[in-house]
Amino acid sequence: MTRWIDVCAADEVPEGGTLLVRVEGEPVCLYGLEDGIFATHDRCTHANASLADGFIQDGQIECPIHVGTFDIRTGRATRSPCTQDVRVYAVRVVSGRVEVQA
């Protein structure tokens, strides 16, 4: 059964930036891109670093420790040393609130 978890107001997610939230105790990074809000698990799969502290460029999030990157929309690892994809979450905005699928 699909469950949607309310995590924040949509205007709390900075355009071009990140916001760290929790979904059922798990750290989730929200990304404000020009075409919407996206979400991945917050932890880099290569180095246990917070992706919310990373740098966004061209739809990629760069790990702040080893500069490996992930595609924000798909979670695919796109630059070494990251080789394992990061989990993505479905996101929707309802009445100005961001909901993440658990």
C-alpha positions as CSV (number, residue, x, y, z in Angstrom):
1,M,0.0,0.0,0.0
2,T,1.3,3.4,-1.0
3,R,1.9,5.8,1.9
4,W,2.7,9.4,1.5
5,I,4.5,11.2,4.4
6,D,4.2,15.0,4.8
7,V,7.7,16.3,5.3
8,C,7.7,20.1,4.9
9,A,6.2,23.1,3.1
10,A,7.2,23.3,-0.5
11,D,8.7,26.8,-0.1
12,E,11.1,25.4,2.5
13,V,13.0,23.6,-0.3
14,P,15.4,26.1,-1.8
15,E,15.6,26.3,-5.6
16,G,19.0,25.0,-6.6
17,G,19.5,23.8,-3.1
18,T,18.9,20.9,-0.7
19,L,16.9,20.3,2.5
20,L,17.5,17.4,4.9
21,V,14.3,15.8,6.3
22,R,13.4,12.5,7.9
23,V,11.0,9.9,6.5
24,E,10.2,7.2,9.0
25,G,13.5,7.8,10.7
26,E,15.5,7.7,7.5
27,P,17.5,10.7,6.4
28,V,16.2,12.0,3.0
29,C,17.6,14.8,0.9
30,L,15.1,17.0,-0.9
31,Y,16.4,18.9,-4.0
32,G,14.8,22.0,-5.4
33,L,15.4,21.9,-9.2
34,E,13.8,24.1,-11.8
35,D,11.5,21.3,-12.9
36,G,10.3,20.2,-9.4
37,I,11.3,18.8,-6.1
38,F,13.1,15.4,-6.0
39,A,14.3,13.2,-3.2
40,T,17.0,10.6,-2.5
41,H,18.4,8.9,0.5
42,D,20.7,11.4,2.1
43,R,23.7,9.2,2.6
44,C,26.4,8.7,-0.2
45,T,26.7,5.0,-1.0
46,H,30.5,5.4,-1.2
47,A,31.4,7.5,1.8
48,N,28.9,7.9,4.7
49,A,28.5,11.6,3.9
50,S,25.3,13.7,3.8
51,L,24.3,14.5,0.3
52,A,22.5,17.6,1.7
53,D,25.9,19.1,2.1
54,G,26.8,18.4,-1.5
55,F,26.9,20.7,-4.5
56,I,24.2,20.6,-7.2
57,Q,25.1,21.1,-10.9
58,D,23.3,20.0,-14.0
59,G,20.9,17.8,-12.1
60,Q,23.7,16.0,-10.3
61,I,24.5,16.0,-6.6
62,E,28.2,15.9,-5.7
63,C,29.3,14.0,-2.5
64,P,31.1,16.5,-0.3
65,I,33.8,14.0,0.6
66,H,35.1,12.4,-2.5
67,V,33.3,14.4,-5.3
68,G,31.5,11.4,-6.8
69,T,28.1,12.3,-8.2
70,F,24.6,11.0,-8.5
71,D,21.8,11.8,-10.9
72,I,19.2,13.5,-8.6
73,R,16.2,12.3,-10.7
74,T,17.2,8.6,-11.0
75,G,19.7,8.1,-8.2
76,R,22.2,6.6,-10.7
77,A,25.9,6.9,-9.7
78,T,27.5,9.0,-12.4
79,R,31.1,9.7,-11.4
80,S,33.7,7.7,-9.6
81,P,34.4,6.8,-6.9
82,C,30.6,6.3,-6.5
83,T,29.5,3.1,-8.2
84,Q,26.4,2.1,-6.3
85,D,23.2,4.0,-7.0
86,V,21.4,5.9,-4.2
87,R,17.8,5.3,-3.4
88,V,15.2,7.7,-4.9
89,Y,11.8,8.5,-3.4
90,A,8.7,9.6,-5.2
91,V,7.7,13.1,-4.3
92,R,4.5,15.1,-4.8
93,V,3.3,18.5,-3.7
94,V,-0.2,18.7,-2.3
95,S,-1.7,22.0,-1.1
96,G,1.8,23.6,-0.8
97,R,3.1,20.6,1.2
98,V,5.8,18.2,0.1
99,E,5.0,14.5,0.5
100,V,7.5,11.7,0.1
101,Q,6.4,8.1,-0.7
102,A,7.5,5.7,2.1
